[in-house]
Amino acid sequence: MHLRIALALLAALLAGAAMAAQPTLEITVHARELVPGEPVRVVLRSGEPLRSVSGRFLERDVAMAPIAGQDQPLVWSGWGMIGLDQKPGEASLELQAVASNGEHRAATRAVTVAPKEFPVENLTVSSKYVEPPQEVQDRLARERARLKKIYARRAPHPLTGPFVRPVPGEPTSIFGTRRLFNDQPRSPHPGLDLRAATGTTVEASGDGLVVLAEDLYYSGNLVILDHGGGLFTLYAHLSRIDVAEGDQVRAGEQLGLSGSTGRVTGPHLHWGAKIGNDPFDPTALLDPGLYGE
C-alpha cells in the first residue's frame, strides 16, 4: 500500500516536472491601434522548434508561418484582423502548435478592442453603378467569384515591411467611411482614396506577386498584389496597367497610371488592403511598429 502511494506520488512529481520543463510559447501582438478596421501582426516565440502553428482571432483564422532566415523554426508570425463590424470588448487570440517531436502546445493572449467611429459621406455617381443593369449581373457574379478565389490564397510570407505610399497625394476619402451612393446606403469604404491626377505614376506599396491586373466593373482597371500570408493590396481606377498577372514586383515599382475608370466621381487612386477578404486601413502598413519581432 505504502509502495503504491509512493509510486503514485513519484509519478505525479515526474509529470509535474515534465510539464514545468515544457518549453514556453510567448505571443506578441503588434498593432497600430486595437480598433475596428485594423490589422494585427501576431508573433509567436517558442523555446523549441515547431512543426506547425495555427491560430484563431475574432472568429477568423490566423495563417502562421516561420519567419525567414532561421536555422530552426522558433519564431512564427501571421496576420490577424479586427473587422469593421467588430464590437468593442475583450477578445482572445488562440494559437495551437505542434512541436518537432509531435507534441501539441497551446498559448492564448487577451486583447481589448476599443470602439471607433467613422464619418458618413454621400456621393453622386452614374445610376448604373448604384443599380447595375441586368446585362452586367453575370459579369459581376464572375468578378465576385474570381476575387473570392484570389483572397483565399495563403502564400508563404517573408516580411519586408514597412510598406510605402503608392502615390504622394493626400487622402480625399478615408477608410471605413459609411457611404451612400445617390442617397442609397452601401458598404463602408474598403480603402483609402488618394488625390492623383490622371496619369500619375502608381507604385507598388510592397514586394508582392501580381494576382490580378484587369478591368472590373466597379474598380475599373485594377491591380492586386499578394504579399503572402493572406495579405493583399489593391490599386483601383487606373487609366493604364503596366504589369501582368504572375509578375513579381518590388516596393516602389510602377504598376500603372492613375485615372478615373469604374465607379468614381473623378480621377484618384483607390488604395486598398485586405487580410483574406477583410479590408483594413492601408495606412497601417506604413507603421514601422507593425513589423517588430
C-alpha positions as CSV (number, residue, x, y, z in Angstrom):
1,M,0.0,0.0,0.0
2,H,2.7,2.4,1.0
3,L,4.7,1.4,-2.1
4,R,1.7,2.2,-4.4
5,I,1.2,5.6,-2.7
6,A,4.9,6.3,-3.0
7,L,4.9,5.3,-6.7
8,A,1.8,7.4,-7.4
9,L,3.4,10.4,-5.7
10,L,6.6,9.9,-7.7
11,A,4.6,9.7,-11.0
12,A,2.8,12.9,-10.1
13,L,6.0,14.7,-9.3
14,L,7.6,13.5,-12.6
15,A,4.6,14.6,-14.6
16,G,4.6,18.0,-12.9
17,A,8.3,18.3,-13.6
18,A,7.8,17.4,-17.2
19,M,5.0,20.0,-17.6
20,A,7.2,22.6,-15.9
21,A,10.1,21.7,-18.2
22,Q,7.9,22.2,-21.4
23,P,9.3,25.0,-23.5
24,T,7.3,28.2,-23.2
25,L,5.3,29.8,-26.0
26,E,5.3,33.6,-26.0
27,I,2.8,35.7,-28.0
28,T,3.5,39.2,-29.0
29,V,0.8,41.4,-30.7
30,H,1.8,44.3,-33.0
31,A,-0.9,46.8,-34.0
32,R,-1.2,50.5,-34.6
33,E,-4.5,50.5,-32.8
34,L,-6.7,47.8,-31.5
35,V,-9.9,49.2,-33.1
36,P,-12.2,48.1,-36.0
37,G,-10.6,48.1,-39.4
38,E,-7.0,47.5,-38.2
39,P,-4.6,44.6,-38.9
40,V,-2.9,42.8,-36.1
41,R,0.5,41.1,-36.6
42,V,1.0,38.1,-34.4
43,V,4.4,36.8,-33.4
44,L,5.0,33.5,-31.6
45,R,8.3,32.7,-30.0
46,S,9.0,29.1,-28.9
47,G,11.7,27.5,-26.8
48,E,11.8,24.6,-29.2
49,P,11.4,24.1,-33.0
50,L,7.8,23.9,-34.1
51,R,6.4,21.8,-36.9
52,S,3.3,23.9,-37.5
53,V,1.3,26.7,-35.9
54,S,-2.3,27.7,-36.4
55,G,-4.4,30.4,-34.8
56,R,-7.9,31.9,-34.3
57,F,-8.7,35.5,-33.5
58,L,-12.1,37.1,-33.5
59,E,-13.6,34.1,-35.3
60,R,-11.1,34.3,-38.1
61,D,-8.2,32.0,-38.9
62,V,-4.7,33.4,-38.5
63,A,-2.3,31.9,-41.0
64,M,1.1,31.4,-39.3
65,A,4.4,30.8,-40.9
66,P,8.0,30.7,-39.7
67,I,9.9,34.0,-40.1
68,A,12.5,33.6,-42.9
69,G,16.2,33.3,-42.1
70,Q,16.0,30.9,-39.1
71,D,18.1,27.8,-38.8
72,Q,15.2,26.3,-36.9
73,P,11.5,27.4,-36.9
74,L,11.4,29.0,-33.4
75,V,9.7,32.3,-34.3
76,W,6.5,32.4,-36.3
77,S,4.3,35.2,-37.5
78,G,0.9,35.8,-39.1
79,W,-1.8,38.4,-39.7
80,G,-4.9,38.8,-37.6
81,M,-7.8,41.2,-38.3
82,I,-10.2,43.4,-36.4
83,G,-13.2,43.6,-38.7
84,L,-15.1,46.8,-39.4
85,D,-18.2,45.4,-37.7
86,Q,-16.3,44.2,-34.6
87,K,-17.9,45.4,-31.3
88,P,-15.6,46.7,-28.6
89,G,-14.6,44.4,-25.7
90,E,-12.4,41.6,-24.6
91,A,-11.2,39.1,-27.1
92,S,-8.9,36.1,-27.1
93,L,-6.1,35.2,-29.5
94,E,-5.5,31.5,-29.5
95,L,-2.6,29.7,-31.1
96,Q,-2.1,25.9,-31.4
97,A,1.4,24.5,-32.2
98,V,2.9,21.1,-32.9
99,A,6.5,20.7,-31.7
100,S,9.1,18.9,-33.8
101,N,8.6,15.8,-31.6
102,G,4.9,15.7,-32.4
103,E,3.7,17.0,-29.0
104,H,0.9,19.7,-29.0
105,R,1.3,23.1,-27.4
106,A,-1.2,25.9,-26.9
107,A,-1.0,29.6,-26.0
108,T,-3.5,32.4,-25.6
109,R,-3.4,36.2,-25.3
110,A,-6.1,38.5,-24.2
111,V,-6.8,41.5,-26.4
112,T,-9.1,44.5,-25.7
113,V,-10.8,46.0,-28.7
114,A,-11.6,49.7,-28.4
115,P,-14.5,51.5,-30.2
116,K,-14.1,53.7,-33.3
117,E,-16.5,56.0,-35.1
118,F,-16.4,56.5,-38.9
119,P,-17.7,59.5,-40.8
120,V,-20.6,59.4,-43.4
121,E,-20.4,60.7,-47.0
122,N,-22.9,60.9,-49.8
123,L,-21.5,60.5,-53.4
124,T,-23.2,61.1,-56.7
125,V,-22.4,58.6,-59.5
126,S,-23.9,57.2,-62.6
127,S,-27.1,55.3,-61.8
128,K,-25.6,52.2,-63.5
129,Y,-23.2,51.9,-60.6
130,V,-25.9,52.1,-58.0
131,E,-28.5,49.7,-59.6
132,P,-26.4,47.8,-62.2
133,P,-28.5,46.8,-65.3
134,Q,-29.4,43.2,-65.7
135,E,-27.0,42.7,-68.6
136,V,-24.0,43.2,-66.2
137,Q,-25.2,40.9,-63.4
138,D,-23.4,37.9,-64.9
139,R,-20.2,39.9,-65.1
140,L,-20.5,41.0,-61.5
141,A,-21.1,37.4,-60.4
142,R,-18.0,36.2,-62.3
143,E,-15.9,39.0,-60.8
144,R,-17.0,38.2,-57.2
145,A,-16.2,34.5,-57.7
146,R,-12.7,35.5,-59.1
147,L,-12.0,37.8,-56.2
148,K,-13.2,35.3,-53.6
149,K,-10.7,32.7,-55.0
150,I,-7.8,35.2,-55.0
151,Y,-8.4,36.3,-51.4
152,A,-8.4,32.6,-50.3
153,R,-4.7,32.3,-51.3
154,R,-2.3,31.8,-48.4
155,A,1.2,32.0,-49.9
156,P,4.3,32.0,-47.5
157,H,5.0,35.5,-46.3
158,P,8.6,36.8,-46.0
159,L,8.1,40.1,-44.3
160,T,9.8,43.1,-46.0
161,G,7.8,46.0,-44.4
162,P,7.2,48.7,-43.7
163,F,5.4,49.5,-46.9
164,V,5.4,52.8,-48.9
165,R,2.7,55.1,-50.2
166,P,1.7,54.3,-53.8
167,V,1.3,58.0,-54.8
168,P,2.2,61.2,-53.0
169,G,-1.3,62.7,-53.0
170,E,-3.2,63.5,-49.8
171,P,-6.4,61.5,-48.8
172,T,-9.7,62.6,-50.3
173,S,-11.8,59.9,-48.6
174,I,-10.7,57.8,-45.7
175,F,-11.0,54.1,-45.0
176,G,-14.2,52.9,-43.3
177,T,-16.4,55.9,-44.3
178,R,-20.1,54.9,-44.2
179,R,-21.1,55.6,-47.8
180,L,-24.2,56.5,-49.6
181,F,-24.3,56.5,-53.4
182,N,-27.1,58.7,-54.8
183,D,-28.6,58.7,-51.3
184,Q,-28.6,54.9,-51.1
185,P,-26.6,53.2,-48.3
186,R,-23.8,50.9,-49.5
187,S,-20.9,49.1,-47.9
188,P,-18.3,51.1,-45.9
189,H,-15.4,52.4,-48.0
190,P,-13.0,49.5,-48.1
191,G,-9.9,51.6,-48.8
192,L,-8.3,55.0,-49.0
193,D,-8.8,57.4,-51.8
194,L,-5.6,59.4,-52.6
195,R,-5.5,62.6,-54.7
196,A,-3.9,61.7,-58.1
197,A,-4.4,63.5,-61.4
198,T,-4.9,61.2,-64.4
199,G,-1.5,59.8,-65.5
200,T,0.1,59.9,-62.1
201,T,2.6,57.0,-61.6
202,V,1.2,54.4,-59.2
203,E,3.8,52.4,-57.4
204,A,3.7,49.0,-55.5
205,S,3.4,49.7,-51.8
206,G,5.4,46.5,-51.0
207,D,7.1,43.5,-52.6
208,G,4.5,41.1,-54.0
209,L,3.1,38.9,-56.7
210,V,0.6,40.3,-59.2
211,V,-2.5,38.1,-58.9
212,L,-4.9,40.3,-60.9
213,A,-4.4,43.0,-63.5
214,E,-7.6,43.8,-65.4
215,D,-10.7,45.9,-65.7
216,L,-13.5,45.2,-63.2
217,Y,-17.0,46.8,-63.2
218,Y,-16.8,48.8,-60.0
219,S,-13.0,49.1,-59.6
220,G,-12.1,49.9,-63.2
221,N,-8.6,49.0,-64.1
222,L,-7.4,47.1,-61.0
223,V,-4.1,45.6,-59.8
224,I,-4.0,43.3,-56.8
225,L,-0.7,42.2,-55.2
226,D,-0.3,39.2,-52.9
227,H,2.2,39.9,-50.2
228,G,1.9,36.4,-48.7
229,G,0.2,35.1,-45.6
230,G,-3.2,36.3,-46.7
231,L,-2.1,40.0,-47.0
232,F,-3.1,41.8,-50.2
233,T,-3.0,45.4,-51.5
234,L,-5.2,46.9,-54.3
235,Y,-4.8,49.7,-56.7
236,A,-8.0,50.7,-58.5
237,H,-9.4,53.1,-61.1
238,L,-6.2,53.1,-63.1
239,S,-6.0,54.7,-66.6
240,R,-3.3,52.2,-67.6
241,I,-2.0,48.9,-66.2
242,D,1.8,48.3,-66.7
243,V,2.1,44.8,-65.1
244,A,0.6,41.4,-65.8
245,E,-0.7,38.6,-63.7
246,G,2.2,36.5,-62.5
247,D,4.7,39.4,-62.3
248,Q,6.8,39.6,-59.2
249,V,7.2,43.3,-58.2
250,R,9.3,45.2,-55.7
251,A,8.1,48.1,-53.5
252,G,8.2,51.3,-55.5
253,E,8.0,49.6,-58.8
254,Q,5.5,51.1,-61.3
255,L,2.2,49.3,-61.6
256,G,0.4,51.7,-63.9
257,L,-1.1,55.2,-64.1
258,S,-3.9,56.7,-62.0
259,G,-7.2,57.5,-63.7
260,S,-11.0,57.5,-63.3
261,T,-12.2,54.1,-64.6
262,G,-15.0,52.3,-62.8
263,R,-17.3,53.8,-60.2
264,V,-15.8,57.2,-59.5
265,T,-16.6,60.8,-59.2
266,G,-13.3,61.9,-60.6
267,P,-9.6,60.9,-61.0
268,H,-7.9,59.5,-58.0
269,L,-6.2,56.3,-56.7
270,H,-8.2,53.9,-54.5
271,W,-5.6,52.1,-52.4
272,G,-6.9,49.1,-50.5
273,A,-5.5,46.4,-48.2
274,K,-7.0,43.1,-47.1
275,I,-6.3,40.2,-44.9
276,G,-8.2,37.4,-46.7
277,N,-11.4,39.0,-47.7
278,D,-11.4,41.5,-44.8
279,P,-10.5,45.1,-45.7
280,F,-8.4,47.3,-43.4
281,D,-6.9,50.8,-43.4
282,P,-3.9,50.5,-45.7
283,T,-2.1,53.3,-43.9
284,A,-1.4,50.9,-41.1
285,L,1.1,49.2,-43.4
286,L,3.2,52.4,-43.2
287,D,3.7,52.0,-39.4
288,P,7.2,50.5,-38.7
289,G,5.9,49.2,-35.4
290,L,3.8,46.7,-37.2
291,Y,6.9,44.7,-38.3
292,G,8.7,44.3,-35.0
293,E,9.6,40.9,-33.5
